[in-house]
């Protein structure tokens, strides 16, 4: 009887521990949670092992599923371009490393959109325990308690979360839009300006404050030619093309 009671107490503690694992989504502006796991590139600690680069963490529902496969092939096609932007990225799902390795080998044999075979250099992270998925809020229980949602976490060189997006299972992500978001964040950080709706690299930027004072204009009359206004507090800085 006593042994059975002890067993029940231990079981309750284990269940409580599992349910007490953090499941909240990291907030924009917060430190990106760190975790260590096995990947197709060996053991790694994310995001620490990516150093001072920009990082993107992609979560996906299941290896070998068609939409997920198309997303990884698009990432493989753009991986060199993203590397030149000082961007590194990793993929994660609740599948195990054996499944990941088989999926990677399969994808590298495909000719998607007539581009030829693409080598996958980025790591695919296993998370069968769901620990990392819970830490990053990737498990959305109304959809699934065992498979990650399509998540995109953009993290800056200081390991601060800068952007989070989720997509439904049925809809593949636009890798071009994710790349655009990184460029916008990098440009905003560099210029201390804002990007308006539908902004693309080379477009005019928005100014977060009145761009100049009367005394500034008196000292440098050409300032007025660098900016223009289209409405209340909607000041733009011209970008030379």
N, C-alpha and C positions, 0 to 999 in steps of 0.2 A: 504493500500500500504506500509506504513511504517512498520507495523507488519510483512508483508511478506518479506520485505527486511531484517529485523533483523533476521528472521528465516533462510533465505538463508545464511547470514553471519555466524550464529552459526553452521549451518550444514557444511559449508565449513571449519570452524575451527575444528570441530570434525573429519571430514575426513582427514584433514591435520595432526591432532594429531595422528590418527591411522597409517597413512603412515610414520610418522616421528619416530615411535618406532624403536629402533635399530634392525637391522636384520643381522648384521655382525657376522661371526663365531668368538668366542674368540680365540685369538692367543696363541700358545704354549709359555709358559713363562709369560703369563698375569694372573692377578687375576681373579679367577672364579667369574662370576656375581652371586649375591645373590638374591634370590626371596623367597617369602612366599606363600604357597598354602595349600589347603586341600589335604590330602592323605588318603589311607586306614588305616593308623596308626594315624590319627588325623592331626591337623595343624602342619606344619613344615617349617622351614627356611633352604633352601639348599644354600650352603653346610655347613653353620655355625653350624647347630644342630648336625652334625656328628663329631664335635670336632677335635681332632688331629689324626684322622684316615685317611687312604687313602680313597678316594671317587670315585665311578664310577656312572655316570649318563647315563642311557640308554633311548633313545627316540625311540618310536615305532609308526607305522602308525595307528593301530586301534585295539581295544579290540576284542576278540573272533575270530580274524583272525588266520588261522592255523599256519603260520610261527611264528607269535608273541607268540602264545600259547606255541609252542615248545621251544622258547627261554626262556620264564619265567619258564618253567618246568626244563630246564637245570640249570638255575640260582638257583632255589629252591634246586636242588640236590647238588649244590656246595656251598650253602650259609654258612654252618658251616665251611667248609675248608677256604673260603675267610675271614670269621670272625677271624679265627686263624692267618691269615696273616695281621690283622689290616686293613681289607678292609670292608667298608660299601658301599652299593649301593642303588640306587633308580631308579624307572621306571617312565617315564612321557609320556603322549600323550595328544592330544586335547580332548579326551573323558572326561565326567564328573565323579564325585565321585560315583554316583549311578551305572553307567556302570562299573566302576572299581570294586566295591564291588561285583557285580554279577559275573563278570569275575573271580575274585579271588576265590569266593566260588566254581565256576565250576571247576577251575583248581585243587583245593585241593581235589576234588573227583576223579581225574583221576589216573590211574596206567600207567605211561609212561615208556616204555622200561622195564617193569617188576620190577621196583624199589619200588613199593608200593606207597601209597599216600604221597605227600610232602606238608607239611605246608609252607605257604609263609609268612615269617617274615618281609621281606623288604617292604618299602612303595611304593605304586603306586600313582603317583601324577596326579591330574587333572589340565588341562590347557585349558578349553573351550574358554577362552578369547585370547589364543595364545600368551599372553604377554611373558611368559618364553620361549616359543618356538622361538619367534622372537629374544629375547635377546641372545639365544644360537645358532642362525642360523640354526634351525632345519627344517624350512620350505623352501624347495627347489622348487621354483615356477615352473620350467619346469616339475616337477613331480606332485606337488600338492600345493595349497595355503591353504589347510585346514587340511592336515594330515602331521605329522612329518615324516622325513626320518629316516632310522635306524642309529642313531648316538650313538657313544660311547665316553664319555669324562672322561679321567682319571685325577684325581686331587689329589695333594699330601697333607700331613698334614698341610702345610702352605697355603692351598687353592690356589695353583698355578696350572694352567692347564699344564699337562705334556704330554698328548697324546690325539689326536682326530682322529677318524675314522668314515667314513660313508659307509654304505652298501646299495645296491639297494633294492627296495621293494621285489624283487623276491628271494633274497638270504639271508638265515638265518645266523646270526653271529656265529662264533666259540667262545664259552665261554672259552674253553681251551686256545685258542690263547690270549684272553683278560687277562686271569689269568697269562699266560706266560709273557705278556708285563708288568704287575704289578711287577712280580718277577724280571724281568730284570731291571726295574727302581729302585726298592728297592736295588738290588744288586749293581747297578752302583753308587747309592748315597752312599752306605756303603763303597765300596772299592775305589771309585774315578777312576774306570776303565771303559772300554767300552765293550759292548756285540757284537760279530760279527754276521753275518747273520746266521739264523737258530739256534741261541744259546738257550740252555736249562739249567736249574739250574744244577750246577755241572760241566759244560763245562769250558774250559779255557777261560780267559778274554783277551781282547786286551788292550795294554798300549797306552795312548794318547801322549806319549813322549818317547824319548830314555830312557830305563829303568835304566841305571847306567852310571857313568863316570869311567875313568881309575883309579882315586883315590878311588872311591867307591869299585872297584874290587880289588884294592891293599889291602884295609882294610878288605874286606870280599870276598875272592875268590869264595865262594859258591854261590854268587849272580848269577853267570852265569848259574847255574843249575836250577834257578827259572824261567828263561825266555828263549824264543827261537824266532827266526826270520824266516819268510817265504818270505819276499820280502821287497821292499822299504817302510819303515815306518810301516811295518806290524809286530810289536812285540807283542808277547803273554806272559802272565803270567800263569804259570802252576797252576792249582787248584787241591789241594790234594783231592782224592776221597776215 
